[in-house]
Amino acid sequence: MVHIVYIPKINVSKRKIPTGKAVFIIDTSYSTKSKLYNLSGKIFREILKNDTTINQFAVLSFDVMPRKLTKGFKDNTSQNRDKIFSILNQIWLEGATNFSSVLNLIQNDNALRDADTYFLLSDGEITWGNNNVILLQKAFKRLFKKRWICYSAGNIPVNQQLFNNLTRANGQIIHIGLNQDLNSASKAHQQTPVKLNKIYSKDSSEFIISGDIIQLYPGQILEIATRIPRWKNNFQMNVIINGVNQSLHIPLEMNTQLKYLSSRAWAELYTQKLLDIVNPEIETHILALSQRFSLTNQFASFIILETTREYISHNIIPEELNLRKLSQNISSKITDLNIDAPNMDDLPKSSISFIKTLKSVRNTPVWKTNKTIKILNNLSSIINKPSGDTGINSRQIYQWAVNTYKHSPEKVLRILSTIIELKPEDDQEARLVGYL
């Protein structure tokens, strides 16, 4: 296994398009408790400080609901930047990710709708509301034709389809590499990106790039992982950027301590690539890689067990890790299976008849309430950690919501939606929330 961190040589070419009036859209959902939220705040500040073509800016946050963190547009001054940055540092991260809510807020506000550039500081992984990118594009046609700048970071998976569709009109997806200086990343939207054509080597046929990068900017860090069939003292790799070849000769040194770290780095990048594929057969490989290399993701988490009996009682069985089979599955396009709806041709007539009878069933509410709960949707509702034990799993979060309901029922929605954020495709969790 070989793990490479490389800064390619790229000529700087400034864009002629000024950023103008900018809207920053910052994800404050529970999932950003990873490094993403802290990074979002820092890159937000760097962009405003370095881009003199931003004359005014507005800041929105969103989780299960959207909020305006600024009243209208503010002049791009150090005083205004510091004020918003201070607010961002106080926000308690909670709730599911509802991207359609913030799009709806922008669409219904004349000033926000007429902005020149939109910066999305989020992984784009939608867990609440409309998560179909094509339907979102149809519902918000005008906004999808605007200039969007989207950011990805390290090995954090992103909604690649959403990012691609948002950035088609002079937009850009900017990847921030491992321990990268934010100064260069904050200026990337002002520079014409160059194309990463290909990475190849006679010693290896498979390269995994963190962030699944297509476009590059000056100062960007490329994190690359590959497997070589046999040990060599020197590894030669070619990186083609804008049609120009950059040849690298990398000396390799056998280190038993670093051998596992390099293998784990490769597995982490490879798993990141697989997480973008929705298919049951691929999920098995993700779990196998996670078990072998101690990775955490939506398919794998850590549990501390001390005896063999505990493994048996939890029914934990190691998954087979067959890299050759995995490669064959991907190359044979097994991921093109239709997962949006069942194949009606495979259903028996009795099942189809039953489905038709459902048309006559009246809508029945899950429960009735005596009063309409007013949802608190302002800055004060998300500032600082709320009182009480917030919990670390679904049952604890649910109990916290029950306790909160007694004195602040308007805050319950944001708390409960966190359960969906943790397990967006789990029917049992959805029923617990009452989301269905």
C-alpha positions as CSV (number, residue, x, y, z in Angstrom):
1,M,0.0,0.0,0.0
2,V,1.3,3.5,-0.9
3,H,-0.2,6.7,0.5
4,I,0.9,9.9,-1.2
5,V,0.3,13.6,-0.3
6,Y,1.2,15.8,-3.3
7,I,0.8,19.5,-4.2
8,P,0.8,19.8,-8.0
9,K,2.4,22.7,-9.8
10,I,-0.4,24.9,-11.2
11,N,-0.2,28.3,-12.9
12,V,-2.4,31.0,-11.4
13,S,-5.0,32.5,-13.7
14,K,-7.6,34.8,-12.2
15,R,-11.2,34.7,-13.1
16,K,-12.8,37.8,-14.7
17,I,-16.1,37.2,-12.8
18,P,-16.3,39.3,-9.6
19,T,-18.0,37.5,-6.7
20,G,-20.3,40.5,-6.0
21,K,-23.1,40.1,-3.5
22,A,-22.5,36.8,-1.7
23,V,-24.8,34.5,0.3
24,F,-23.1,32.0,2.7
25,I,-25.2,29.0,3.5
26,I,-23.8,27.1,6.5
27,D,-25.0,23.7,7.6
28,T,-25.7,23.5,11.4
29,S,-27.1,20.0,11.5
30,Y,-25.9,17.3,13.9
31,S,-23.7,15.6,11.3
32,T,-21.4,18.7,11.1
33,K,-20.2,18.0,14.7
34,S,-17.3,16.3,12.9
35,K,-14.6,18.7,11.7
36,L,-16.9,20.1,9.0
37,Y,-18.5,22.9,11.0
38,N,-15.3,24.3,12.5
39,L,-13.8,24.2,9.0
40,S,-16.9,26.0,7.6
41,G,-16.5,28.9,10.0
42,K,-12.8,29.3,9.3
43,I,-13.1,29.1,5.5
44,F,-16.1,31.6,5.7
45,R,-13.9,34.1,7.4
46,E,-10.9,33.6,5.1
47,I,-13.1,34.0,1.9
48,L,-14.5,37.3,3.1
49,K,-11.0,38.6,4.2
50,N,-9.3,37.6,0.9
51,D,-12.0,38.4,-1.7
52,T,-12.1,42.2,-2.2
53,T,-14.8,41.7,-4.9
54,I,-17.4,40.7,-2.3
55,N,-18.9,44.1,-1.5
56,Q,-21.8,42.7,0.7
57,F,-22.7,39.4,2.2
58,A,-25.5,37.6,3.9
59,V,-25.3,34.5,6.1
60,L,-27.9,31.7,6.4
61,S,-27.8,28.6,8.5
62,F,-29.9,25.5,8.1
63,D,-30.6,22.1,9.7
64,V,-34.2,20.9,9.8
65,M,-35.1,24.6,9.3
66,P,-33.4,27.6,7.8
67,R,-32.4,30.8,9.6
68,K,-31.1,34.2,8.7
69,L,-28.0,35.0,10.7
70,T,-27.8,38.5,9.2
71,K,-30.6,41.0,8.8
72,G,-30.3,41.6,5.0
73,F,-26.9,42.1,3.5
74,K,-23.9,43.5,5.4
75,D,-20.9,45.4,4.1
76,N,-17.7,43.3,4.0
77,T,-15.9,44.9,6.9
78,S,-13.8,43.3,9.6
79,Q,-16.3,44.4,12.2
80,N,-19.2,42.6,10.5
81,R,-17.1,39.5,9.8
82,D,-16.0,39.2,13.5
83,K,-19.6,39.6,14.6
84,I,-20.9,36.8,12.5
85,F,-17.9,34.6,13.3
86,S,-18.7,35.1,17.0
87,I,-22.3,33.9,16.4
88,L,-21.1,30.8,14.5
89,N,-18.9,29.8,17.5
90,Q,-22.0,29.9,19.8
91,I,-24.4,27.7,17.7
92,W,-25.4,24.3,19.1
93,L,-25.3,21.8,16.3
94,E,-28.5,19.8,16.2
95,G,-31.2,18.5,13.8
96,A,-31.5,16.8,10.5
97,T,-30.3,18.3,7.1
98,N,-33.1,19.9,5.1
99,F,-31.6,21.6,2.1
100,S,-35.0,22.3,0.4
101,S,-35.9,24.5,3.4
102,V,-33.0,26.9,2.8
103,L,-33.6,26.9,-1.0
104,N,-37.3,27.9,-0.3
105,L,-36.1,30.7,2.1
106,I,-33.9,32.1,-0.7
107,Q,-36.5,31.8,-3.4
108,N,-39.1,33.7,-1.4
109,D,-36.7,36.6,-0.5
110,N,-36.1,39.1,-3.3
111,A,-32.7,40.3,-2.0
112,L,-31.4,36.8,-1.4
113,R,-32.7,35.5,-4.7
114,D,-30.9,38.2,-6.6
115,A,-27.5,37.6,-5.1
116,D,-24.5,37.0,-7.4
117,T,-22.8,34.0,-5.7
118,Y,-23.8,31.4,-3.3
119,F,-21.3,29.6,-1.0
120,L,-22.5,26.2,0.3
121,L,-20.6,25.1,3.4
122,S,-22.1,21.6,3.9
123,D,-21.6,18.0,2.9
124,G,-25.0,18.2,1.1
125,E,-26.1,14.9,2.5
126,I,-29.9,15.5,2.8
127,T,-31.7,13.6,5.6
128,W,-35.0,15.5,5.8
129,G,-37.4,16.8,3.2
130,N,-36.9,16.4,-0.5
131,N,-33.6,14.5,-1.1
132,N,-34.1,14.0,-4.9
133,V,-31.7,16.3,-6.6
134,I,-33.6,16.2,-9.9
135,L,-36.8,17.2,-8.2
136,L,-35.0,19.9,-6.3
137,Q,-33.7,21.3,-9.6
138,K,-37.1,21.4,-11.1
139,A,-38.6,23.1,-8.0
140,F,-35.8,25.7,-7.8
141,K,-34.9,26.2,-11.5
142,R,-33.8,29.8,-11.1
143,L,-31.5,29.1,-8.1
144,F,-29.8,26.2,-9.8
145,K,-28.9,28.5,-12.7
146,K,-27.0,30.8,-10.3
147,R,-23.3,30.6,-9.5
148,W,-22.6,28.2,-6.6
149,I,-19.3,27.4,-4.9
150,C,-19.4,24.1,-2.9
151,Y,-16.7,22.8,-0.6
152,S,-15.6,19.3,0.4
153,A,-13.0,18.4,3.0
154,G,-10.6,15.5,3.6
155,N,-12.3,12.2,3.6
156,I,-15.8,13.5,4.5
157,P,-18.3,12.0,2.0
158,V,-20.4,14.6,0.1
159,N,-23.6,14.6,-2.1
160,Q,-21.7,14.6,-5.4
161,Q,-24.8,14.7,-7.5
162,L,-26.1,17.8,-5.7
163,F,-22.7,19.5,-5.9
164,N,-22.4,18.8,-9.7
165,N,-25.9,20.1,-10.5
166,L,-25.5,23.2,-8.4
167,T,-22.1,24.2,-9.9
168,R,-22.9,23.9,-13.6
169,A,-23.3,27.7,-14.1
170,N,-19.7,29.0,-13.7
171,G,-19.6,27.3,-10.3
172,Q,-16.9,25.2,-8.7
173,I,-16.4,22.3,-6.3
174,I,-13.4,23.1,-4.1
175,H,-11.8,20.3,-2.1
176,I,-9.8,21.1,1.0
177,G,-7.1,18.5,1.5
178,L,-5.5,16.9,4.6
179,N,-4.1,19.7,6.9
180,Q,-4.2,22.1,4.0
181,D,-3.6,25.9,4.4
182,L,-7.0,27.6,4.1
183,N,-5.5,30.7,2.5
184,S,-5.2,29.0,-0.9
185,A,-8.6,27.3,-0.7
186,S,-10.3,30.6,0.2
187,K,-9.0,32.1,-3.0
188,A,-9.8,29.2,-5.3
189,H,-13.1,30.5,-6.5
190,Q,-11.4,33.6,-7.8
191,Q,-9.1,31.6,-10.0
192,T,-9.7,29.6,-13.1
193,P,-9.6,25.9,-12.2
194,V,-7.5,23.4,-14.2
195,K,-8.5,19.9,-15.1
196,L,-7.0,16.8,-13.5
197,N,-7.0,14.6,-16.6
198,K,-5.4,11.4,-15.3
199,I,-3.1,9.7,-12.8
200,Y,-1.3,6.6,-13.9
201,S,1.7,4.4,-13.2
202,K,3.2,1.3,-14.8
203,D,3.5,-0.1,-11.3
204,S,-0.2,0.2,-10.4
205,S,-3.5,0.3,-12.3
206,E,-5.7,1.6,-9.5
207,F,-5.6,5.1,-7.8
208,I,-8.0,6.5,-5.2
209,I,-8.1,10.2,-4.8
210,S,-9.6,11.8,-1.7
211,G,-12.6,14.0,-2.6
212,D,-13.0,12.4,-6.1
213,I,-11.4,15.5,-7.6
214,I,-11.8,16.7,-11.2
215,Q,-10.7,20.3,-10.9
216,L,-7.6,21.7,-9.2
217,Y,-6.5,25.1,-7.9
218,P,-3.1,26.5,-6.9
219,G,-1.9,25.2,-3.5
220,Q,-4.4,22.3,-3.5
221,I,-3.2,19.1,-1.8
222,L,-3.9,15.8,-3.5
223,E,-4.2,12.8,-1.2
224,I,-3.7,9.7,-3.2
225,A,-3.7,6.0,-2.3
226,T,-2.8,3.0,-4.4
227,R,-1.7,-0.7,-4.2
228,I,1.4,-2.1,-5.8
229,P,1.7,-5.8,-6.5
230,R,5.3,-6.1,-5.3
231,W,7.7,-4.1,-3.3
232,K,9.9,-1.5,-5.0
233,N,12.4,1.0,-3.7
234,N,11.2,3.7,-6.1
235,F,7.6,4.3,-7.3
236,Q,7.0,6.3,-10.4
237,M,3.7,8.1,-10.9
238,N,2.4,10.5,-13.6
239,V,-0.1,13.2,-13.0
240,I,-1.6,14.8,-16.1
241,I,-3.0,18.3,-15.5
242,N,-4.5,20.3,-18.4
243,G,-2.8,17.9,-20.8
244,V,0.7,18.5,-19.2
245,N,2.4,15.5,-17.6
246,Q,4.0,15.9,-14.2
247,S,6.2,12.9,-13.5
248,L,7.0,11.9,-9.9
249,H,9.7,9.6,-8.7
250,I,8.9,8.6,-5.1
251,P,11.4,6.8,-2.9
252,L,9.8,4.1,-0.8
253,E,11.0,2.8,2.5
254,M,9.7,-0.3,4.2
255,N,8.5,0.6,7.7
256,T,6.5,-2.0,9.7
257,Q,5.0,0.7,11.8
258,L,3.8,2.8,8.9
259,K,2.8,-0.2,6.8
260,Y,-0.6,-0.5,8.6
261,L,-1.2,3.3,8.6
262,S,-0.6,3.4,4.8
263,S,-3.0,0.4,4.3
264,R,-5.6,2.1,6.5
265,A,-5.3,5.3,4.6
266,W,-5.9,3.4,1.3
267,A,-8.9,1.7,2.9
268,E,-10.3,4.9,4.2
269,L,-10.1,6.6,0.8
270,Y,-11.5,3.5,-1.0
271,T,-14.4,3.3,1.4
272,Q,-15.2,6.9,0.9
273,K,-15.5,6.2,-2.8
274,L,-17.8,3.2,-2.1
275,L,-20.0,5.2,0.2
276,D,-21.3,7.2,-2.9
277,I,-22.6,3.9,-4.3
278,V,-26.1,2.8,-3.1
279,N,-26.2,-1.0,-3.5
280,P,-26.6,-3.9,-1.0
281,E,-23.7,-5.8,-2.5
282,I,-21.3,-2.8,-2.2
283,E,-22.5,-2.3,1.4
284,T,-21.1,-5.8,2.3
285,H,-17.7,-4.7,1.0
286,I,-17.8,-1.4,3.0
287,L,-18.5,-3.4,6.1
288,A,-15.7,-5.8,5.4
289,L,-13.2,-3.0,4.8
290,S,-14.4,-1.2,8.0
291,Q,-13.9,-4.3,10.1
292,R,-10.5,-5.1,8.7
293,F,-9.1,-1.5,9.0
294,S,-11.2,-0.2,12.0
295,L,-13.1,2.4,10.1
296,T,-16.3,4.2,11.2
297,N,-19.1,5.3,8.8
298,Q,-22.8,4.9,8.4
299,F,-22.4,1.1,8.0
300,A,-19.9,0.5,10.8
301,S,-19.2,1.8,14.4
302,F,-17.1,0.7,17.3
303,I,-18.2,-1.6,20.1
304,I,-15.8,-2.7,22.9
305,L,-16.0,-6.4,23.5
306,E,-13.6,-8.4,25.8
307,T,-14.4,-12.0,25.3
308,T,-15.3,-14.4,22.5
309,R,-18.6,-15.1,24.2
310,E,-19.6,-11.4,23.8
311,Y,-18.9,-11.6,20.0
312,I,-21.2,-14.6,19.8
313,S,-23.9,-12.9,21.9
314,H,-23.9,-9.9,19.6
315,N,-23.8,-12.1,16.5
316,I,-20.7,-10.3,15.1
317,I,-19.2,-12.3,12.3
318,P,-16.3,-11.0,10.2
319,E,-17.3,-10.2,6.6
320,E,-15.2,-11.7,3.8
321,L,-13.0,-9.1,2.2
322,N,-12.6,-10.0,-1.5
323,L,-11.0,-7.1,-3.3
324,R,-11.1,-8.9,-6.7
325,K,-14.8,-9.5,-6.4
326,L,-15.3,-5.9,-5.3
327,S,-13.5,-4.6,-8.4
328,Q,-15.5,-6.9,-10.6
329,N,-18.8,-5.7,-9.1
330,I,-17.9,-2.0,-9.8
331,S,-16.6,-2.6,-13.3
332,S,-19.6,-4.6,-14.3
333,K,-21.8,-1.6,-13.3
334,I,-23.8,-3.5,-10.8
335,T,-24.5,-0.2,-9.2
336,D,-26.8,0.8,-12.0
337,L,-29.7,-1.2,-10.5
338,N,-33.0,0.6,-10.2
339,I,-33.5,1.3,-6.5
340,D,-36.1,4.1,-6.7
341,A,-39.1,1.8,-7.0
342,P,-40.0,-1.9,-7.0
343,N,-40.2,-3.7,-10.3
344,M,-44.0,-4.1,-10.8
345,D,-43.4,-7.0,-13.2
346,D,-42.1,-9.1,-10.3
347,L,-45.1,-8.5,-8.1
348,P,-47.9,-11.2,-8.0
349,K,-51.4,-10.2,-9.0
350,S,-52.6,-10.4,-5.4
351,S,-50.1,-7.8,-4.3
352,I,-51.1,-5.4,-7.1
353,S,-54.8,-5.8,-6.2
354,F,-54.0,-5.0,-2.6
355,I,-52.1,-1.9,-3.6
356,K,-55.1,-0.7,-5.7
357,T,-57.4,-1.1,-2.7
358,L,-55.3,1.4,-0.7
359,K,-56.8,4.2,-2.9
360,S,-60.1,3.9,-1.0
361,V,-58.4,4.2,2.4
362,R,-59.0,7.7,4.0
363,N,-56.0,9.6,5.4
364,T,-55.8,8.9,9.1
365,P,-53.6,11.2,11.4
366,V,-51.0,9.4,13.5
367,W,-52.2,11.5,16.5
368,K,-54.3,14.5,17.3
369,T,-53.1,17.6,19.2
370,N,-55.3,20.1,20.9
371,K,-53.2,23.0,19.9
372,T,-50.8,24.0,17.1
373,I,-47.2,24.1,18.4
374,K,-45.3,27.2,17.3
375,I,-41.9,26.3,16.0
376,L,-39.2,28.6,17.2
377,N,-37.1,29.5,14.2
378,N,-34.8,32.3,15.2
379,L,-31.2,32.7,16.3
380,S,-31.9,32.4,20.0
381,S,-33.2,28.9,19.5
382,I,-29.9,27.5,18.4
383,I,-27.4,29.5,20.4
384,N,-25.4,27.6,23.1
385,K,-26.0,24.1,24.4
386,P,-29.5,23.5,25.7
387,S,-30.1,22.5,29.3
388,G,-30.4,18.8,30.2
389,D,-28.7,15.6,28.9
390,T,-28.9,15.7,25.1
391,G,-28.1,12.0,24.8
392,I,-25.9,10.0,22.4
393,N,-28.4,7.6,20.9
394,S,-32.0,7.6,19.6
395,R,-33.7,6.6,22.8
396,Q,-31.8,9.2,24.9
397,I,-32.5,12.0,22.3
398,Y,-36.2,11.0,22.3
399,Q,-36.3,11.3,26.1
400,W,-34.5,14.6,26.0
401,A,-37.2,15.8,23.5
402,V,-39.9,14.7,25.9
403,N,-38.4,16.6,28.8
404,T,-37.9,19.7,26.6
405,Y,-41.5,19.6,25.5
406,K,-42.7,20.3,29.0
407,H,-41.1,23.8,29.1
408,S,-40.1,24.6,25.5
409,P,-42.3,22.7,23.0
410,E,-41.2,25.0,20.2
411,K,-37.7,23.4,20.3
412,V,-38.8,19.8,20.0
413,L,-38.7,19.5,16.2
414,R,-35.0,20.3,15.9
415,I,-34.2,17.8,18.7
416,L,-36.3,15.0,17.3
417,S,-35.0,15.4,13.8
418,T,-31.5,14.5,15.1
419,I,-32.7,10.9,15.3
420,I,-33.3,10.9,11.5
421,E,-30.0,12.6,10.9
422,L,-28.3,9.7,12.7
423,K,-30.2,7.0,10.8
424,P,-32.0,8.5,7.8
425,E,-33.0,5.2,6.3
426,D,-34.1,3.3,9.4
427,D,-37.9,2.8,9.5
428,Q,-37.9,2.0,13.3
429,E,-36.1,5.3,14.1
430,A,-38.5,7.2,11.8
431,R,-41.5,5.8,13.6
432,L,-39.9,6.9,16.9
433,V,-39.8,10.5,15.6
434,G,-43.3,10.3,14.1
435,Y,-41.7,11.4,10.9
436,L,-43.8,8.9,8.8
